């Protein structure tokens, strides 16, 4: 009963087909091609049947969505191996709702099904009918070790799109919500939290870095840690610079004249000329 149903489905597929592509491999007996075409034509009377070598398929560059049915390796005695590139090409050549039929060894069917689905085929089913005319050319041992598989392409094609239907105001052009349109989640100003209100007076106080221990030794000497983030490292650095300036005395008395009159170790090197006793102020310059 199950076999009868399968045969009826296959007969209906071929009866409705208008174009069929038969893929054959190099191990195919050339004498089998006309005989296979004659039998296939009796099943698909209104279909145009084309033949293509599997090695030349990718280079043939046939038009997209050209065939209703593609048969792979059914004219050969042995099964024809497939790969992702070939399956993608079969998927491209098939029309929407088109069928791809091939014979697969049982041990390789799990991997083959994964490849079929990965390439876009949505329906993949076995056709356990060894009496089908499609595998009459197969060796008996090949028939026992495998079965026919029927895969179908979805009802849409590559690049298929559907326009969205929106109702717009004729005056303003603004899209109006429909009954099926979900309400968009919005947030008013009253729902916002004032971040300044999260801080109290203690949070606003500037920290006193002198009260931080941060590596204070037993003798009371303050020393910043290696990864100091409390500000003590910057404070100690400023104190060192101030002490260095106070302790530096000019040995030549010409530091104020400029770099041309300063010695190699002059602490004022790089500073502009200044008057004796005057505080040096660097001019503000823009990086732009």
Secondary structure by P-SEA (a helix, b strand, c coil): caaaaaaaaaaaaaaaccbbbbbbcccccccaaaaaaaaaaaacccbbbbbbbcccccccccccccccbbbccccccbbbbbcaaaaaaaaaaccccbbbbbbbcccaaaaaaaaaaaacccbbbbcccccccccccccaaaaaacbbbbbbbcccccbbbbbbbbbbccccccccccccccbbbbbcccccccccccccccccccccccccccccccccbbbbccccccaaaaaaaaaaaaaaaaaccccccccccccccccccccccccccccccbbbbbbbbbcc
